């Protein structure tokens, strides 16, 4: 709707006309103005519509307004727009719990009026109204409380410009409270709510005059998320009232739940004013869901509607998590399907004398109050007086005969065992009284208090003092933070079913938002869950992933729905429900379960394993054979065959073969810095010494047969001194190469972590690859030279011509070391060392067997051939080596 204003109108009147329009729509009171061309001359006040009579009222020096939802429905009006609308009317059954709230306000006012320390000599009055839990009625009541004119009389006098009340207690619901604040906020009238917990009301920019004694839903939402996470529920359902309370509260909860890693299968909104089909659809969603836990951010009336629908058809058991609006409502205990429910409620309190005050209802008091009459008739099922009762029953309804005893009445009104929200009303009244006290009273030197009840107290003054109140009443602290909120403390309530089937409220823990996060929730006793079980129900989309696995989110589903995937090679997870696996440190490897990293086994060719024992035996056996052969040669050193084979080089060759066999032992065992340098240099030098001796013997054979030619004196140039010098020279070159290698870049032990992922190979790095291959290349060069010379001398005449055996031995030697190269490069781990040892032993045995075994055979088993004559049979000259 668009409202246009006359341009010449005083701007200050424009806002008044807007409020006037709202008041007419609500059927309330407004200011009707007339203005002259020169400006505002006079303002006359007269009633527009029908004012509402307060449910309870009392005159006083300062009036406190009270707004409660005694009824939850408002009569539907048909607007013809041809006549003034009918007055707004509440309908439906009365909520006696709200009646108790209003009586707590009256009780607090009477206590303060009788107090000698708080507002002594000052009388507080009150006006209590019914908002019907509706926005139109709340707006109407707000205008009526804000209007400075006495609503009971239309005097025609000028407006006073001041509000009827100094402050307002209420409303019970968040949405009507917001509506009222839009009206009274611009006038600076403070409103202290006992039950409006919507987080949105903490916004001081929009609602600067709002306070409350109940904690904000921001804290309750965080507490609910903490509670759900505490019990390991990661897959839940959520229902809410389709109102400011439900929508804002659920939004805060869903945000907190997301931060806690909780997934929501569904989030449904409904209201008791929705068609029944909408409520049925929400109930069907709850029944068909896989989530066993349902968080209900729902008002008591909405929750009652939902549970009635859930009760209509069999439903799977659900663990209900409730808010303070319904989880402590005694009327809800009749729904057995919620047995085991838990939720947060306001702290239970004790108000001395309050129960006696509630039960002090005389027949005259009841008959004088339409609200008490409606309560009495509804509670006892009878009518007072003649005619139609306020409950709407006919004349045939049973008439109350005076035997009704309220002392034994079981109703929310008389139940003072769970004074939670009631205490919030009580504290709200005292907070307003303390604010007024700080304005009109002053303490004198003799500790007496003097109060000026005639002081004109403006609502804005009370608003300012409310921000600073800080007092304790009946052991409960009352103060407000910068947002007008109190300290958030809750009790954890459990719906405990007795053996008799009756359900009771049991406090099982507490939540204090002022404490550190890990200390806020304190569970003090065992909780009884659904089906009267002590076992915490499970509500997850997927079962927990054990250690050694990680979660993989299922495609198109929330993060709480996942598959458990085993950690990849080299990774572990040591917690359940790990999102990622951890890579083990470089020297560690996962165990079989992949839930912890263990040190990788260290592997090297040792003397204790089978392969090491075999190679050691071959090495030692070869050395022993070489020593035994040397012994045999020494004992038969004067025999023809020993003398004919150059005994000096033969002994040197046997010595070098012994070293070749033994140097392979340096390759076995745990590599160290010294063993790495020793194994390669010893191998290089001993093999060059060995090949040098063989090369010397080959040259001697060639030179000897050259000497048989007429006029040849070659042997004098290659006698024993030259032979020794040749061996020393060739060996010195190798020693020089090894020295340079060790000085510039020596071999060193390393941990090979790349060949095998699951174990560490201890091995020797050659340091300088050039040095390593230079040593091998030099050995290969001498071997090739020896092979060529021996090949050239293979057909020289002699029964024991060594050239043939040298040729074959060099052929075997070269074949072994040529095949060694690809085998060495391709063998992994300790097998690389085994291949090198095998090549050393094989080539050494090749030289040994071909050069010495035939001679030993003749010496030991064919002594008749060990003669000079036999050696010279095919030779025309006697040749002496």
C-alpha positions in Angstrom: 0.0 0.0 0.0 1.3 3.4 -0.9 0.7 6.5 1.3 1.1 9.9 -0.2 1.5 13.0 1.9 0.5 16.6 1.1 3.7 18.6 0.2 2.8 21.6 2.3 2.3 19.4 5.4 4.8 19.9 8.3 7.4 17.1 8.0 7.0 16.3 11.7 3.4 15.4 11.1 4.2 13.0 8.2 5.6 10.3 10.5 2.7 10.7 12.8 0.2 10.1 10.0 2.1 6.9 9.0 1.8 5.6 12.5 -1.8 6.7 12.5 -2.5 4.6 9.4 -0.9 1.6 11.1 -3.0 2.1 14.2 -6.2 2.3 12.2 -5.4 -1.0 10.4 -4.7 -2.6 13.8 -8.0 -1.2 15.2 -6.2 0.6 18.0 -5.8 4.1 19.1 -4.2 7.0 17.1 -3.8 10.6 17.0 -6.0 12.6 14.7 -4.5 15.9 13.9 -5.5 19.1 12.3 -3.1 21.7 11.1 -3.4 25.3 10.0 -1.5 26.9 7.2 0.8 28.6 9.6 1.8 25.3 11.4 0.5 23.1 14.2 -1.9 25.1 16.4 -3.5 22.4 18.5 -3.7 18.6 18.7 -6.9 17.0 20.0 -6.9 13.3 21.0 -9.8 11.1 20.4 -10.2 7.3 20.1 -10.1 5.5 16.8 -11.6 2.1 17.1 -12.2 0.2 20.3 -9.5 0.1 22.9 -8.8 -3.3 24.6 -9.4 -3.6 28.3 -6.3 -5.0 30.1 -6.6 -8.6 31.3 -5.1 -7.5 34.7 -4.4 -3.9 35.7 -3.6 -1.9 38.8 -3.0 1.8 39.1 0.3 3.1 40.5 2.9 5.9 40.5 4.7 4.2 37.6 3.0 1.7 35.2 4.6 -1.4 33.8 3.0 -2.9 30.7 2.8 -6.7 30.3 2.0 -8.6 27.1 1.5 -12.4 27.1 0.0 -14.9 24.7 -2.9 -16.2 26.8 -4.5 -17.4 23.5 -2.7 -18.6 20.4 -5.4 -17.8 17.8 -7.2 -14.7 16.7 -10.6 -14.6 15.3 -10.7 -14.3 11.5 -12.3 -11.2 10.3 -14.1 -10.6 6.9 -13.3 -7.0 5.8 -16.0 -5.5 3.6 -14.3 -2.1 3.5 -17.7 -0.5 3.7 -17.7 -0.1 7.5 -15.2 0.0 10.3 -13.6 -3.4 11.1 -14.8 -5.3 14.1 -12.5 -5.2 17.1 -9.8 -7.8 17.1 -10.6 -10.9 19.3 -8.6 -13.8 20.6 -10.0 -17.3 20.3 -9.1 -20.9 21.0 -8.3 -22.5 24.3 -6.3 -20.6 26.9 -2.7 -21.4 27.8 -2.7 -21.6 31.6 1.1 -21.6 31.5 1.0 -18.1 30.1 -1.5 -17.2 32.8 1.1 -18.3 35.3 3.7 -16.0 33.6 1.3 -13.0 33.9 0.7 -13.9 37.6 4.4 -13.9 38.2 4.5 -10.3 36.9 1.7 -9.3 39.3 3.4 -11.2 42.1 6.7 -9.4 41.5 5.0 -6.0 41.4 3.2 -6.7 44.7 6.5 -7.8 46.3 8.2 -4.6 45.2 5.3 -2.5 46.5 5.7 -4.1 49.9 9.5 -3.8 49.8 11.3 -1.5 52.2 14.6 -1.4 50.2 13.4 -1.3 46.6 11.3 1.7 45.7 10.1 2.4 49.3 7.0 4.6 49.3 6.5 4.1 45.6 3.7 2.1 44.1 4.1 0.3 40.8 1.1 -0.4 38.7 0.6 -2.7 35.7 -1.5 -3.3 32.6 -1.4 -6.8 31.3 -2.7 -7.6 27.8 -3.3 -10.6 25.7 -1.5 -10.5 22.3 -3.2 -13.8 21.0 0.3 -14.7 19.7 -0.5 -12.6 16.7 1.1 -9.6 15.1 -2.0 -7.4 14.6 -3.0 -7.8 18.2 0.6 -7.1 19.4 0.7 -4.0 17.3 -2.7 -2.8 18.7 -1.5 -3.4 22.3 1.8 -1.6 21.6 -0.1 1.5 20.4 -2.4 1.4 23.4 0.5 1.1 25.8 2.5 3.8 24.1 -0.4 6.3 23.9 -0.3 9.0 26.6 -4.1 9.2 26.8 -6.0 7.0 29.3 -7.5 4.4 27.0 -10.6 4.0 29.1 -11.8 7.6 28.6 -12.0 9.9 25.6 -11.8 13.3 27.3 -11.0 15.3 24.3 -8.1 16.9 26.1 -4.8 17.7 24.5 -2.3 14.8 24.3 0.2 14.6 27.1 3.1 13.5 24.8 4.1 10.8 27.3 3.6 7.1 27.3 1.1 5.3 29.5 3.9 2.9 30.7 7.5 3.4 31.6 8.5 -0.1 30.4 6.9 -3.2 29.0 7.4 -6.9 30.0 6.9 -9.3 27.1 6.0 -10.6 24.6 6.3 -14.4 24.8 7.0 -15.0 21.2 9.7 -13.4 19.0 7.6 -12.4 16.0 5.0 -10.4 18.0 7.9 -8.9 20.0 9.5 -7.6 16.8 6.2 -6.1 15.7 5.8 -4.3 19.0 9.4 -3.0 18.9 8.8 -1.4 15.5 6.0 0.7 17.2 7.5 1.5 20.6 11.1 1.6 19.7 11.0 5.1 18.1 9.5 6.4 21.4 12.3 5.0 23.5 10.1 2.7 25.5 12.1 -0.2 26.9 10.8 -3.7 26.4 12.1 -6.6 28.5 11.1 -10.0 27.2 11.0 -13.2 29.2 10.7 -15.6 26.3 11.5 -13.9 23.0 14.9 -15.6 22.3 15.3 -14.9 18.6 19.0 -14.1 17.8 17.8 -11.2 15.5 16.6 -9.2 18.6 20.2 -8.7 19.7 20.7 -6.3 16.8 20.8 -2.9 18.6 20.6 -1.0 15.4 17.2 -2.3 14.7 15.9 -2.9 18.3 17.8 -0.4 20.6 15.1 -0.5 23.3 15.0 -4.3 23.7 16.2 -6.3 26.6 15.6 -9.9 27.7 16.1 -12.1 30.7 16.2 -15.3 28.6 19.4 -16.0 26.7 19.6 -15.4 22.9 19.1 -18.3 20.6 22.6 -17.7 19.3 23.9 -19.4 22.5 21.2 -22.1 22.4 22.0 -22.9 18.8 25.7 -23.3 19.6 24.8 -25.4 22.7 22.6 -27.7 20.6 25.4 -28.1 18.0 27.9 -28.8 20.8 25.5 -31.4 22.3 24.9 -33.2 19.0 28.6 -33.4 18.3 29.3 -34.5 21.8 27.3 -37.7 21.3 28.7 -38.3 17.9 25.6 -37.6 15.9 26.7 -36.5 12.4 23.5 -37.3 10.5 20.4 -35.5 11.8 17.0 -34.2 10.8 15.8 -30.7 11.6 12.4 -29.2 12.0 11.5 -25.6 12.9 8.7 -23.2 13.4 8.0 -21.1 10.4 8.5 -17.9 12.4 11.3 -15.5 13.4 12.0 -17.8 16.4 12.3 -21.0 14.4 13.8 -19.6 11.2 16.5 -17.5 12.9 17.2 -20.1 15.5 17.6 -22.9 13.0 19.8 -20.8 10.8 22.1 -20.2 13.7 22.1 -23.9 14.6 22.8 -25.0 11.0 25.7 -22.7 10.8 27.1 -24.0 14.1 26.4 -27.6 13.1 28.3 -27.1 9.9 31.3 -25.9 11.8 31.0 -29.0 14.0 31.0 -31.3 11.0 27.3 -32.3 11.4 25.2 -33.0 8.3 21.5 -32.3 8.1 19.4 -34.8 6.0 16.4 -32.5 5.9 15.3 -29.1 7.3 11.5 -28.6 7.4 9.5 -25.6 8.5 5.8 -25.5 9.5 3.4 -23.6 11.6 0.2 -24.5 13.4 -1.6 -22.1 11.1 -0.5 -24.2 8.0 -2.9 -26.6 6.4 -2.9 -30.1 7.9 -1.4 -31.5 4.8 1.7 -29.4 5.4 2.1 -30.8 8.9 1.5 -34.4 7.6 4.2 -33.9 5.0 6.7 -32.9 7.6 5.7 -35.9 9.7 6.1 -38.2 6.7 9.6 -36.8 6.1 10.6 -37.6 9.7 9.2 -41.1 9.5 10.9 -41.9 6.2 14.3 -40.4 7.0 17.4 -42.4 7.9 18.5 -39.9 10.5 17.5 -41.2 14.0 18.1 -37.8 15.7 15.7 -34.9 15.2 16.5 -31.4 16.3 13.3 -29.4 16.8 13.6 -25.6 17.0 9.9 -25.3 17.4 7.5 -23.4 19.6 5.4 -25.3 22.1 2.2 -24.9 20.2 3.7 -25.9 16.9 5.4 -28.9 18.5 2.2 -30.0 20.0 0.6 -30.0 16.5 3.5 -32.0 15.0 3.5 -34.6 17.8 -0.2 -35.1 17.5 0.3 -35.9 13.8 3.3 -38.2 14.6 1.1 -40.0 17.2 -1.6 -40.7 14.6 0.5 -43.3 12.7 3.2 -45.7 13.9 6.6 -44.0 13.6 10.1 -45.4 13.9 11.8 -44.4 17.2 13.4 -41.0 17.0 15.8 -39.3 19.4 14.3 -35.8 19.9 16.5 -32.8 20.7 14.5 -29.8 21.9 14.8 -26.1 22.6 13.7 -24.4 25.8 10.3 -23.5 24.2 8.9 -27.0 24.4 11.4 -29.3 26.1 10.4 -28.0 29.6 6.7 -27.6 28.8 4.8 -30.0 31.1 1.9 -30.2 28.7 4.2 -32.0 26.2 4.9 -34.9 28.6 1.8 -36.7 27.4 3.6 -37.6 24.1 5.2 -40.9 24.9 7.0 -41.0 21.6 9.3 -38.3 22.9 10.4 -40.3 25.9 14.2 -40.0 26.2 14.2 -36.5 24.6 16.9 -34.1 25.7 17.3 -30.4 25.3 18.3 -27.2 26.9 16.0 -25.4 29.3 16.3 -22.3 31.4 17.6 -22.9 34.9 14.9 -24.1 37.3 14.3 -21.7 40.1 12.4 -21.2 43.3 10.3 -18.1 44.0 9.3 -18.0 47.7 5.6 -17.5 48.2 4.7 -17.7 44.6 2.7 -21.0 44.8 0.5 -19.6 47.6 -0.1 -16.5 45.5 -1.2 -18.6 42.5 -3.6 -20.7 44.5 -5.1 -17.6 46.2 -8.1 -17.5 43.9 -11.3 -16.7 45.8 -14.7 -17.1 44.0 -15.1 -13.4 43.9 -11.7 -12.9 42.3 -12.4 -15.5 39.7 -15.9 -14.2 38.9 -14.5 -10.6 38.6 -11.9 -11.5 36.0 -12.9 -12.9 32.6 -9.5 -14.5 32.3 -9.8 -16.3 35.6 -13.3 -17.3 34.7 -12.1 -18.9 31.5 -9.3 -20.6 33.3 -11.6 -22.0 36.0 -14.2 -23.3 33.7 -11.6 -24.9 31.4 -9.7 -26.4 34.3 -12.7 -27.9 36.1 -15.0 -28.5 33.2 -17.9 -26.5 34.5 -19.4 -23.1 34.1 -19.7 -20.2 36.6 -23.1 -18.5 36.8 -26.1 -18.7 34.4 -25.9 -18.6 30.7 -23.1 -19.4 28.3 -19.7 -19.6 29.8 -16.6 -17.9 28.5 -15.4 -21.3 27.2 -18.2 -21.4 24.7 -20.2 -24.3 26.2 -23.9 -24.2 26.3 -26.4 -24.0 29.2 -26.4 -27.7 29.5 -22.8 -27.6 30.7 -22.3 -28.6 34.3 -22.4 -25.7 36.7 -19.6 -25.2 39.2 -21.0 -26.0 42.6 -18.1 -24.7 44.8 -16.6 -28.1 45.4 -13.8 -27.3 43.0 -10.4 -27.3 44.8 -7.6 -25.5 43.1 -5.2 -26.8 45.7 -5.3 -30.3 44.2 -5.6 -29.2 40.6 -3.0 -30.7 38.2 -2.5 -28.0 35.6 0.4 -26.0 34.2 -0.9 -23.0 36.1 -0.5 -24.7 39.5 2.8 -26.5 38.6 5.6 -24.6 40.4 8.0 -27.5 40.3 9.5 -26.2 37.0 9.7 -22.5 37.4 12.0 -21.6 34.5 10.4 -19.1 32.2 8.3 -17.9 35.1 11.5 -16.8 36.8 12.4 -14.9 33.7 9.2 -12.8 34.0 10.0 -12.3 37.7 13.5 -11.1 36.9 12.3 -8.8 34.1 9.9 -6.9 36.5 12.7 -6.6 39.1 15.1 -5.3 36.5 12.6 -2.5 35.5 12.0 -1.7 39.2 15.8 -1.4 39.8 16.1 0.9 36.8 13.2 3.1 38.1 14.7 3.0 41.6 18.1 4.3 40.4 16.2 7.3 38.9 13.7 8.3 41.7 15.5 7.1 44.8 18.7 8.2 46.5 20.4 6.8 49.5 21.1 9.1 52.4 24.0 9.1 54.9 22.0 7.1 57.5 21.5 4.3 54.8 17.8 5.3 54.5 16.4 5.5 51.0 14.4 8.5 49.9 12.2 8.2 46.7 10.4 10.9 44.9 7.3 9.3 43.4 6.2 12.5 41.8 9.2 12.7 39.6 8.4 12.7 35.9 10.2 9.6 34.7 10.5 9.2 31.0 10.8 5.8 29.3 14.2 6.9 27.8 15.5 7.4 31.3 14.5 3.8 32.3 16.0 2.6 29.1 19.4 4.1 29.9 19.3 2.8 33.5 18.3 -0.7 32.3 21.6 -1.0 30.5 23.4 -0.7 33.8 21.3 -2.8 36.2 23.3 -5.5 38.0 21.7 -7.2 41.0 20.9 -10.6 42.5 17.4 -11.9 43.4 16.8 -15.2 45.1 20.3 -16.2 44.2 20.0 -15.4 40.5 22.1 -12.7 39.0 20.5 -10.2 36.6 22.5 -8.0 34.2 22.6 -7.3 30.5 25.4 -7.1 28.0 25.8 -4.6 25.2 23.2 -6.4 23.2 20.7 -6.5 26.0 21.2 -10.2 26.6 21.9 -12.0 29.9 24.7 -14.5 30.5 23.7 -17.7 28.8 23.3 -20.7 31.2 21.1 -23.7 30.5 20.2 -26.9 32.1 20.3 -30.1 30.1 16.9 -31.7 30.5 16.1 -35.4 29.9 12.6 -36.8 29.6 13.0 -39.8 31.9 10.3 -42.4 31.8 9.6 -44.1 35.1 8.6 -47.8 35.4 5.0 -46.6 35.8 5.1 -45.1 32.4 5.1 -41.5 33.6 7.6 -39.1 32.1 9.4 -36.6 34.2 11.9 -33.8 33.6 15.3 -34.7 34.9 18.2 -32.3 34.9 21.2 -34.3 33.7 23.7 -31.5 33.0 24.5 -27.9 32.5 25.8 -25.6 29.8 27.5 -22.3 30.6 28.4 -20.1 27.6 30.7 -18.0 29.7 33.2 -20.8 30.2 35.9 -21.9 27.7 34.5 -24.1 24.9 35.8 -27.4 26.2 34.2 -26.7 29.6 30.8 -25.4 28.7 28.9 -28.7 28.6 28.9 -30.6 31.8 26.9 -33.9 32.0 26.3 -34.7 35.6 24.3 -37.9 35.5 23.3 -40.8 33.2 20.9 -40.0 30.4 17.9 -42.2 29.6 17.5 -42.4 25.8 14.7 -43.5 23.6 13.1 -46.9 24.5 14.3 -46.3 28.1 17.8 -47.3 27.0 21.1 -46.1 28.6 22.9 -46.8 25.3 23.6 -43.7 23.3 21.7 -44.0 20.0 23.7 -43.9 16.8 22.7 -41.5 14.0 25.2 -41.4 11.2 25.0 -41.5 7.4 28.0 -43.8 7.2 29.7 -45.9 9.8 32.9 -44.6 11.2 36.0 -45.3 9.1 38.5 -47.3 11.2 42.1 -46.4 11.5 44.0 -47.2 8.4 41.3 -45.8 6.1 40.1 -42.4 5.0 36.7 -41.0 4.1 35.8 -40.5 0.5 32.6 -38.5 0.1 29.9 -40.2 -1.9 29.1 -38.3 -5.1 26.1 -36.0 -4.8 25.7 -36.5 -1.0 26.7 -34.5 2.1 30.2 -34.8 3.5 28.9 -37.1 6.3 28.0 -39.8 3.7 31.2 -41.4 2.6 33.0 -44.6 1.8 36.0 -45.9 3.7 39.0 -46.2 1.4 42.2 -47.8 2.6 45.1 -45.5 2.9 47.5 -45.5 -0.1 50.9 -47.1 0.0 53.2 -45.2 2.4 50.3 -43.5 4.2 48.5 -44.0 7.5 45.5 -42.7 9.5 45.7 -43.2 13.2 42.2 -41.8 14.0 38.8 -42.9 13.1 36.9 -40.9 10.5 40.1 -39.4 9.1 39.5 -37.2 6.1 43.1 -37.6 4.8 45.9 -40.1 5.3 49.2 -39.0 6.5 52.4 -39.7 4.7 54.9 -41.6 6.8 58.4 -39.9 7.3 61.1 -41.0 4.9 62.5 -43.7 7.1 59.2 -45.1 8.2 56.6 -47.3 6.6 53.0 -48.2 7.5 52.3 -51.4 9.4 49.9 -54.0 8.0 46.9 -52.2 9.4 48.2 -48.8 8.2 47.3 -47.1 11.4 50.9 -46.2 12.5 54.3 -45.7 11.0 57.0 -48.1 11.9 60.7 -47.9 11.2 61.5 -49.5 7.8 63.6 -52.6 8.2 67.2 -52.0 7.3 68.5 -54.5 4.7 72.1 -55.3 3.7 74.0 -58.5 2.9 74.9 -59.9 6.3 77.0 -62.9 7.4 73.9 -64.4 9.1 71.6 -64.9 6.1 71.7 -67.8 3.8 73.1 -65.9 0.8 75.8 -64.3 2.9 76.8 -67.6 4.4 77.1 -69.3 1.0 79.2 -66.4 -0.4 81.4 -66.4 2.7 81.9 -70.1 2.4 82.9 -69.8 -1.2 85.2 -66.9 -0.5 86.9 -68.6 2.4 87.0 -71.9 0.5 88.7 -70.3 -2.4 91.3 -68.7 -0.2 92.0 -72.0 1.5 92.4 -73.7 -1.9 94.9 -71.0 -3.0 96.9 -71.4 0.2 96.8 -75.2 -0.1 98.0 -75.0 -3.7 100.8 -72.6 -2.6 101.7 -75.2 0.0 101.8 -78.0 -2.6 103.9 -75.8 -4.9 106.3 -75.0 -2.1 106.8 -78.6 -1.2 107.4 -79.5 -4.8 109.3 -76.4 -5.7 112.2 -78.4 -7.1 110.0 -80.5 -9.4 110.1 -79.9 -13.1 106.5 -78.7 -13.5 106.9 -76.1 -10.8 110.2 -74.9 -12.1 108.9 -74.9 -15.6 105.9 -72.6 -14.6 107.9 -69.7 -13.2 107.6 -70.5 -9.6 108.1 -66.8 -8.5 105.1 -65.5 -10.5 103.1 -68.6 -9.6 103.5 -67.9 -5.8 102.7 -64.2 -6.4 99.6 -65.2 -8.4 98.4 -67.6 -5.6 98.9 -64.8 -3.1 96.9 -62.4 -5.2 94.2 -65.0 -5.7 94.0 -65.5 -2.0 93.5 -61.7 -1.6 90.9 -61.7 -4.4 88.9 -64.4 -2.6 89.2 -62.7 0.8 88.4 -59.1 -0.5 84.9 -60.3 -1.3 84.3 -60.6 2.5 84.6 -56.8 2.7 81.3 -56.6 0.7 79.4 -58.6 3.3 78.2 -56.9 6.5 76.8 -53.5 7.5 78.4 -50.9 5.3 80.5 -48.3 7.0 82.7 -45.5 5.8 85.8 -47.5 6.1 84.4 -50.7 4.6 83.0 -48.9 1.6 86.4 -47.4 0.8 88.2 -50.7 1.5 86.0 -53.0 -0.5 86.4 -51.2 -3.8 90.1 -50.3 -3.5 91.1 -53.8 -2.2 89.1 -55.4 -5.0 90.7 -53.1 -7.7 94.3 -53.5 -6.5 94.2 -57.3 -5.8 92.6 -58.0 -9.2 95.2 -55.9 -11.0 97.9 -57.7 -9.1 96.4 -61.0 -10.1 96.0 -60.0 -13.8 99.5 -58.5 -13.8 100.9 -61.9 -12.7 99.0 -63.7 -15.4 100.1 -61.2 -17.9 103.7 -61.7 -16.8 103.4 -65.4 -17.2 101.9 -64.9 -20.7 104.7 -62.6 -21.7 107.3 -65.1 -20.4 105.8 -67.9 -22.5 105.9 -65.7 -25.6 109.5 -64.6 -24.9 110.7 -68.1 -24.1 109.6 -69.5 -27.4 111.0 -66.4 -29.2 114.3 -67.2 -27.5 114.5 -70.7 -29.2 115.0 -69.0 -32.6 118.6 -68.9 -33.8 120.4 -65.8 -32.7 117.6 -64.6 -30.4 118.6 -63.1 -27.0 115.1 -61.9 -26.0 115.0 -63.6 -22.6 117.7 -61.4 -21.3 115.4 -58.4 -21.7 112.5 -60.1 -19.9 114.1 -61.9 -17.0 112.9 -62.1 -13.4 113.7 -58.4 -12.7 111.7 -57.2 -15.7 108.8 -59.5 -14.7 108.7 -58.1 -11.2 108.9 -54.6 -12.5 106.0 -55.3 -14.9 103.8 -56.5 -12.1 104.8 -53.6 -9.8 104.1 -51.1 -12.6 100.7 -52.4 -13.5 99.7 -52.6 -9.9 101.1 -49.1 -9.1 98.9 -47.6 -11.8 95.8 -49.1 -10.3 96.9 -48.0 -6.8 97.3 -44.5 -8.2 93.8 -44.5 -9.6 92.4 -45.8 -6.3 94.3 -43.1 -4.4 92.9 -40.3 -6.6 89.4 -41.8 -6.2 89.6 -41.9 -2.4 91.1 -38.4 -2.2 88.7 -36.7 -4.6 85.4 -38.5 -4.1 85.6 -41.7 -2.0 82.8 -44.2 -1.6 80.5 -43.8 1.4 77.6 -45.6 3.0 74.1 -44.5 2.1 70.5 -45.4 2.9 68.8 -46.4 -0.3 65.2 -45.3 0.1 64.1 -45.5 -3.6 64.6 -49.0 -4.7 62.1 -50.4 -2.2 59.5 -48.2 -0.6 58.9 -50.6 2.3 62.5 -51.1 3.4 65.9 -49.3 3.6 68.8 -50.7 1.7 72.2 -50.0 3.3 74.8 -49.8 0.5 77.9 -48.1 -0.6 77.7 -45.2 -3.0 80.7 -45.2 -5.3 81.2 -41.5 -4.7 82.8 -40.8 -8.1 81.4 -42.9 -10.9 84.4 -42.0 -13.0 86.7 -43.5 -10.3 84.6 -46.6 -10.0 84.5 -47.3 -13.8 88.1 -46.3 -14.2 89.1 -49.1 -11.7 86.9 -51.6 -13.5 88.1 -50.4 -16.9 91.7 -50.7 -16.1 91.1 -54.3 -14.9 89.2 -55.0 -18.1 92.0 -53.5 -20.2 94.7 -55.7 -18.6 92.4 -58.7 -18.9 91.9 -58.0 -22.6 95.6 -57.6 -23.2 96.4 -60.8 -21.4 93.7 -62.6 -23.4 95.1 -61.4 -26.7 98.7 -62.4 -25.8 97.6 -65.8 -24.5 95.5 -66.3 -27.6 98.6 -65.7 -29.8 100.6 -68.2 -27.8 98.0 -70.9 -27.6 99.6 -73.2 -30.3 103.2 -73.0 -29.1 104.7 -76.5 -28.7 104.8 -77.7 -25.1 102.9 -80.4 -23.3 102.3 -77.9 -20.5 102.0 -74.8 -22.4 100.2 -72.3 -20.0 99.1 -70.1 -22.9 96.1 -72.4 -23.6 94.9 -72.3 -19.9 95.5 -68.6 -19.7 93.4 -68.1 -22.8 90.5 -70.0 -21.4 90.9 -68.4 -18.0 90.9 -64.9 -19.5 87.9 -65.9 -21.6 86.0 -66.9 -18.5 87.2 -63.8 -16.7 86.1 -61.4 -19.4 82.8 -63.2 -19.9 82.0 -63.0 -16.2 82.8 -59.3 -15.9 81.1 -58.4 -19.2 77.9 -60.0 -17.9 78.5 -58.5 -14.5 77.9 -54.9 -15.9 74.2 -55.3 -16.8 73.5 -57.6 -13.9 75.1 -55.1 -11.5 73.0 -52.2 -12.9 69.7 -54.1 -12.9 70.0 -55.9 -9.5 68.1 -54.2 -6.7 69.2 -53.7 -3.1 71.6 -56.1 -1.6 71.5 -58.3 -4.7 73.8 -55.7 -6.3 76.4 -56.5 -3.7 75.8 -60.3 -4.2 76.3 -59.9 -7.9 79.6 -58.2 -7.4 80.8 -60.8 -4.9 79.7 -63.6 -7.3 81.7 -62.0 -10.1 84.8 -61.7 -7.9 84.6 -65.3 -6.7 83.7 -66.8 -10.1 86.5 -65.0 -11.9 88.9 -65.9 -9.2 87.9 -69.6 -9.3 88.2 -69.5 -13.1 91.8 -68.4 -12.9 92.6 -70.8 -10.1 91.1 -73.9 -11.7 92.5 -73.3 -15.2 96.0 -72.3 -14.1 96.7 -74.5 -11.1 94.4 -77.5 -10.8 96.0 -79.3 -13.9 99.5 -78.8 -12.4 98.4 -80.0 -8.9 96.7 -83.0 -10.5 100.1 -84.0 -12.2 102.1 -83.3 -9.0 99.7 -85.3 -6.8 98.3 -88.0 -9.0 100.7 -88.3 -12.1 104.1 -87.8 -10.7 105.6 -89.8 -13.7 104.7 -86.8 -15.9 106.4 -84.3 -13.6 109.8 -84.8 -15.3 111.9 -82.7 -17.6 111.9 -85.5 -20.2 108.1 -85.5 -20.5 108.0 -81.8 -20.7 110.5 -81.7 -23.6 109.0 -84.6 -25.7 107.7 -82.3 -28.4 110.4 -79.7 -28.1 113.7 -79.9 -30.1 115.6 -77.8 -27.5 115.7 -78.0 -23.7 113.8 -74.9 -22.7 114.2 -73.5 -19.2 112.1 -70.9 -17.8 
